[in-house]
Amino acid sequence: MTTTSEAPPGTVAAKGGTTIDDWRPEDEAFWENGGKQVARRNLIWSIFSEHLGFSVWLLWSVSSAMLLKIGFDFTPQQLFVLVAVPNLVGSLIRLPYTFAVPKFGGRNWTMISAGLLLVPTLLFAWAVQNPDTSYNVFLLIAATAGLGGGNFASSMANINFFYPTAKKGTALGLNAAGGNIGVAFIQFFLPIIVGGAGVFGLIKASTGGLHLERAGYLYAVLALVGATCAFFFMNNLSSAKSSPREQLAVLKHKHTWVMSFLYIGTFGSFIGYSAAMPLLIKLNFWVPDPANPLAPGTGINFAYYAFLGALVGSVARPFGGWLADKYGGARVTFWTFVAMIAGTLAVLWTLSQLTPNPTKDAAIATDNQSWFPWFLGFFLFVFAATGIGNGSTYRMIPLILRNEAAKTVTPGTEEYDAAMAKATKESSAVIGIAGAIGALGGFLIPITFGAPWIDNPVDAVKSAFAVFTAFYVVCLAVTWFVYTRRSFTARVPSLAHARV
């Protein structure tokens, strides 16, 4: 169904479930007379479906830490790989998901992508109930959870078309934050849903044992709800149509690759640390009963704290978009990497104060607990920096492409309008490509934490944080050289004026 304005001239009256042929968000009158209400409605339901996608994507991040309790015998290295595999698939699938929006329409693809979440959720529910499920089968099923990671790229590409340039930072930040917070939700509520943990004494853990399959069934139902709501309440935009060939043209732009690299540092860190945090807490601050791994152990229970990192990073993301709107994305991104360098060094220092637990000594675990507040505080600082950086980098992309397009056209002409429309399509493509490449960090970080080439898992974690710190130094240098140094902004005044 296709709709145009049925209300008085200048008023937008597009209902959900329709295709909008006339969409002009940069026209202030159009925007104020109904445009922003339509955009807000699509944003709300986009956030809902993306939220579900992130929750399913990170389903294994917390459930993997519980597999030992229900009888599966996996090593720390195997568990880190298990939480990394969905991130690898999710990063690779983001590119086709991005191209799917202009091909099929934002509403249509949201319905499809939400429905696809039935695959990883139902397979998960089946696998955890079968004690004979092999590790390789677990890896294959975990890989299907990557379908949830693709939702982010299509959702962000879609919402980019709905908002005017001046409001993209906040809108994209809110959209991403709503999805990112799905990580915190799954990490906080899954232990409660499956009967594995209480909530700081307010809710008691189930006495009937762990039932991980409950989480799979619950999110399968929610996936159906997300697809149904997209069908009734979201819209397709005719102006968003383009071919994959048109979108792939952005691969020749230098800024596509620079921003993708920087996004590995911000979003890659967020999703990688989120996936690994439950295992990091368990590895460094929890000692199981050596006589009975299924019995309660001693130390910090990851279920109480693992969700905080994703929560802080998610809440910080729209703040990063707002800061970028106000002060410039490049400047905010630069200081984000400064903060990440300081934060990871502080986390590394904290871990170096811990006493190793090779003998599974409960007394040592108790001693290490005193360092946990420092570890958690510094790590949450890193998460906040990644969230702010996620918002600021995505704010930079539309402005960079609009300024590049504006160099060859005169404002107020038809050529200018066409160039701006093309820049919007290209920025959606770059957002998807950057999201795909950036998400690779979600795979590389857990793999580095579980480095099989280092015998001691605790030493592998320390070495990983040292590597990550060095990488952030490189990201800082790239941001300065390409976007914030004075010689660059002087050479391209439009970028300095637009606060890229």
N, C-alpha and C positions, 0 to 999 in steps of 0.2 A: 504494500500500500504506500502511495506517495502523497505527501501533503504539502501545500503551500499555505500562506497565511489566509485564514478564514475570517479573521477579525478585521477591524478598521485598519487602513493603511499604516504601516510603521509598527504594527503590533504582531508579535510572534505568538501563534496559537497551535503549536505542534504537540500532539498527544503522544504518549508512549506507544510503541508498537508500529511506528510509521517511519517512512523515509522523508527527510527534509531536503527539499531542493534548493531553498533559498536560505543560506546561512552566512551572515555577515557580522561576526563578533567584533570586528574593528570599527563598525558603524555604531557610534555611541547611542543614537536614538534606537536603533535595532536592539542593541544590548539591553538598554534600560526598559524597553517595552516588551518584555517577555523573553528575550534571548538568555538572560542570566538565569531565569527560572528553569528553562529547558536544560541549560548546561548543568545547573546544580542537580537536577533530577538524574541526569545521566551520570554525573560524578558519584552520587550516592550509591547507585546500584553497581557502578563499575568498582567502587571501593569494596562493596560486599563480595562480589565474585572474586576480586583479586585477593581479598582477605582469606577466603576459602582456599585459593590456590597456594598461598604462602603456607597456610597451616598444613595442607597435605604435603607440600614440598619438604617441610621440616618435620614431618611426622616421625621420621627415623632418628632425628637428632636426640630426642628424649627417650623414645621407646627402645633404642639400641642399648641404653644404659640399664634397661630393665630385663634384657633378654637372659642374662645370667641367672636372674632370680626365678625364672620359670623353666630352668633346666637346660638352656643352650650353652655350649662351652666354646666361647670365642675369645681370642686374645685381644688386648688393647689395640694392637695394630689392625686386626680385622675389623674391630668396631669403628675405628676412625675411617677406614675405607668404606664401611657400610654407610656412614653418614655423609661421606664425600660423593659417592656415586650419584645420588639424586641431584646434587649441585652441578655435576658435570653435564648430565642429560638436560637439566633445566637451562643451563647456559647455551647449549647447542641448539635447543629447540626454540629459543627466543627469536632467532632470526626469521624462520618461517611464520611464527606467530605474529611478528611485526608486519610482514607482508600480507598476512591474511586480512587485516583490518581494511586496507584500501580495496582488496579484492572482493571480500564477501560482505563488508559493512561491519561497523563496530558492534551493533546490537546482535547481528547474526552470529558473529564470531564469539561474543561473550556467551551466548547460549551453548554453542558447540564446545568451547573450552571448559565451561562449567560441567557439562555432561561427561566430558572425558575424564573427569576426576573420579568417576565411578570405578575406573580400571585400577588405579593404585589403592583405593580405599578397600574395595572388596577383596583384592588379592592379599592385602595386608591382613585383613580379618581372617582369611583362610590360613595363611602361613603360620601365624603366631599360635594357632590352636593345634597345629600338627607338630609334635615333638620330633618327628622324623625329617622335618624340613631341613635340607642341607644348606650350608653357607652359600654355595653358588646360586641356589634358588632364591635365597634371601637377597643376594646381590641383584638378580634379575628383577625381582619385585620392587626392590628399593629404586632401581633405575626408572620404573614407571612413575614413581613419585615426582620425577622431573617434569612431568606434564604440568604440575602445579606451578613450577617456576616459569613456564612460558606465559602464563596469564599476565604477569607483570608487564612484559613487553607490549602485548596487544592492548592492554588496558591503558598504559601510558601513551602509546601512539594514538589511541582513539581520543582520549581526553585532550590531547594537545590540539586537536582540530576544533574543539568546542569553545576554547577560551581566547580572549584577545591577548596580545603579547604582554601588555602591562600586568596582566593577572595570571600569566602562565606559571610563574614561580610558585605562588601560593597554591594554585590549583593542582599542579603536578606534585607539589610537596604533600598536600593533603591526600591525594590519590595514592601516592607511594607509601605514605605513613600508614594509611588504612590497611594497605596490603602487608607492609612490613610488620605491623603489630600482630598479624596472624601468627607470626613466629612466637611472640610472647604468649599469645593465647594457647597455642598447642603445648608449649613448654610448661605453662602453669596449670592448665586444666587437665591435660592428659593423665598425669599421675593420679589426680582425683577421680577422673572418670573411670579409670581402670582399677581403682582400689589400691593404688600403690603408695599413696601418701595423703596426709591430711593438709590442713592449711593453718600452720602456726597454732595448732591446738583448737581452732574454731571448728574445724571439721576433722573427724577422725578417719584414719585409713580403714578401708574395708577389712573385715576379719575373714572374708571368704576367699582370700587369695587374689592374685593378679588376673585380670581379664582384659588383655590388651586388645582383643577383638572388638570391644565396645567402641573404642575410638574409631576404628575403621567403619563400623556400621553407622555411627553418628555422622561422620563426615560424608558418607555416601548419601544419606538423606539430605544433608545441607547442600550438597552439590545439585541435587534435583531442585531444591528450593531456589538456588541461584540461577539455574537455567530458566526456570519458570518466571522469575521476577524480571530477568533480562528480556524475555519475550514480551511481557506486558508493559514494561515501564521505560525501556531504553529506545533510542532512535539510531537509524543509519543516516549518514550525511552523504548526499550525492557529490558534494565538492571534495570529499575525501578520496574519491576513486582515483586510482592510478595503477599502473602495471608494475610488476616486479622489476622490469628493466629500468623504468623511471626511478624507482627507489634505489636500485643498485648503483645508479650513477653517482651517489654520494660517496662511494668507496674511493673515488679519485680525489676527494677533498682531504687535504692535510688535517684539517680540524677534526674530521671523523675519527682518525686514528689517535690523535693526541687526546681527545676527550675520552675515547674508549680506554686508553691507557690509564688516565687519571681515575676513571670510574672503577678500574680494578682495585685501586688503592682505597676508594671510599666504600662503594657497595660491596666489592669483593671481600673487603675486611668485615663489613657488617654481617653478611650472610655466612661467611666462613667461621667467624668467631661465634656466631649464634649457633651454628650446627655443632661446633666443637665444645661449647661451654659446659654442657652437662658432663661430658667425659673428662674435661679438664678438672672440674671440681672433684669428681669421683677419683681420678687418678692421683691428685695431689693432696687431697684433704679427707679421704675416706679409706679406712682399712677394714676389709671384710674379715669375718671370722675364719682363720686358716683351717679350722677343722670342719667347717660347714659353710661353703660360699652362699648357700641359700638362706642362712640365718642372718639376723640383724648384725651390722658391724659397728664400728666406732668412727666418729668424725662428723664432718659436715654432710648433710643430706642434700644432694644437688637439687632435688625436687623443690626445695624451698627458695632457691636463689637463681637457678639457671635461666628463668624467664626474664630476669631483670635487665640483662644486657640488651636483648631484643626490644624490650619495652622502652628503655631509655633511648636507644637508637631510633626507634620508630617515632617517638614523640618529638625528638630533636629534628627530624627531617623537615617538616613544614616550617619550623623555625629557621632552618638553613635556607629554605626558599624565600622566606620573608626577609632575612638578612641580605640575601643576594639581590632582591628587588630594591632594597634600600641603599646598600653600599657597593654592590657590584659582585657578581659571582666569582670572578677571578681573585679578587682580594680576599673574599671569605674562604675560598678553596685554599689559597696560599696559607692562611693562618690555621686552617683545619689540619693541614699536614704538619705544621709546626706542633700543634697539640697532639697529634697522633704519635709523632716521634717521642715527645716527652712522656706520653702515657705508656707506650710500649716499653720504654726504658725503665719506667717505674714498676711495671708489672714484672719485668725480667729481674729487677733488683729484689722484689718481694719473693719470687720463686727461689732465688739464690739463697735466701735466709732459711728455707725449709730444710728439715732433716729428712734424708731419704728413708723410705719405708721398705727396704728389701726383706726384712724379717717379719713384716706384718705386725709390728709391735704396737699395741693399743696406746701405750704411754707416749710413743713418738707421735702418733696421730693426734693425741690430745695437745701436745706441745705445738704442733703445726697449726692447730685451730686458732691459736692466738694471732697468727699472721693472716688469717682469712679475711678479716675486715679490710686490711690494707690491700690485699689482692683484689677483693671485690670493688673497693672504691676506685682504685686506679684503672681496673678493667672497665668499669662503668663510665669513667672519664673518656676512655678510648671509644667506647660505644657511642657516647654523645657526640664526639668529634666525627665519627663516621656518618652519623645521621645528618649532622649539619653539612658535611661535605657532599652527601648524596643530594641534598636539596640544592646546594649551590652549583654543583656541576650540571645538573639537569636544567637549571635556570640559564646557564651560559649558552647551551646549545641553540635554542631558538634565536637568541639575540645575535650570536655569531653569524648564523646563516642569513638572517635578515640584513645585517650590516654588509655582509659579503655581496648579497644580491643588490643592495641599494647603491653600490659603487658605480654601476653602469647605467642607471636609469634616473629619470627626473621625477621627483615627488609630484603627485597630482595628475599624472598621465596614466593612460591605460596600460602602458608598458610597466609602470611602477606597480600598479595593482596586480598585474599578472606575475611580476617578479616576486611580490610578497606572497601571493598564493602558492607559487612554486616553492618558496622558502619554507612555508609552513609544512608542505608535504615532505620536503627534504628533511626538515628538522625532526619530523615523526620517524622517518627512516633512520636518522642518526641516533635518535633516542633508543630505538630498538636495537641497533647494532652495538651501541655503547653498553646497553643493558646486557646483551648476550656476551660480549667480551668481558665486561666487568664481573659478571657472575662466575666466570672461571675462577676467580679468587675464592669462591665458595667451595670449589673442588680442591684447589691447591693448598689452602690453609689446613684443612683436616688431614690431607695426605702428608704434609710437612710435619704436623704434630705427631703423626703416627709413623714417622720415617723408619722403614724396616732396616735401613743401613746403620741405625744406631741401636745398640742392644738394649740400653736402659731407656724405657719410655719417658721417664722424668727428664733425663738429659736431652732427649729428642725435643721435648716441649721447650726447654730453655734455648736450644739452638734455633728452633723455629722462630721464637720471638726476636732473636738477634737478626735473623734474616729479614723478617718483616720490617724491623726498624730501618735497616739499610735500604729496603725498597721504598719506604716513605721518604727517605732523604732524596732519592732519585725523583720521586713524584714532586717533591717540593721544588727541586731544581728545574724540572720541566715546566711547572706552573709559572715560575718566575721568568724563565727564559722566553716562553711563548706568549704569555698573557699579561704579566704585571710589570715587567721592566719598562722604564721610561722611554727607552729608545723605540720600543714596540708601539706603545700608545701614542707616541709623538708621530710615528710613521703612519698610523691608522687612527686619526683623530676620532672617527665615528665610534670606534670601540671604546675609547676612553669616555666619550660623551654618554654612551649608552650604558655605561657601568657594567660591562661584560664581566 
